[in-house]
Amino acid sequence: MKMPDNIDSKLLAPCGVNCISCERFQNPCAGCLIGDDGKNKASLKCKIKTCFDSKKFSYCSRCSEFPCPLMKKHSKKYVKRYGLNTLESAKRIKHTGIGKIMVQDKEKWMCPQCGGVIHFQTKKCGECGFEQNI
């Protein structure tokens, strides 16, 4: 998939992950804030999604309990698996704003070789296979 000119703000997950950078995005997942169609069992059982659904928040950082133990555990897991600090990403929502984050994330996750999307799980472009050290 090529990086779109503008990334829809609904692709910024409550935990701070930009869904466009996920290898499951559109294969077949549409993103955490968009719906449950195409999500795998792990995504459907996501405790963060369950939490924000019940509290009616779109983003964890807007909750009075942030950063909660659940978010800290999630971030620790993502740092270990992918080198992605979701806690810091979620904090950006509070301090930077969604629009600016989407511009920053486009720069961060766009392949410099072909304009495709670099996946946070593999650090590789889904189009050309270029590997980036992010």
Secondary structure as UniProt FT lines:
FT   HELIX           9..11
FT   TURN            14..15
FT   HELIX           19..21
FT   TURN            23..24
FT   TURN            26..28
FT   TURN            32..34
FT   TURN            37..38
FT   HELIX           41..44
FT   HELIX           47..55
FT   HELIX           60..62
FT   TURN            64..65
FT   HELIX           69..82
FT   HELIX           86..95
FT   HELIX           98..109
FT   TURN            112..114
FT   STRAND          116..118
FT   TURN            120..122
FT   STRAND          124..125
FT   TURN            126..128
//
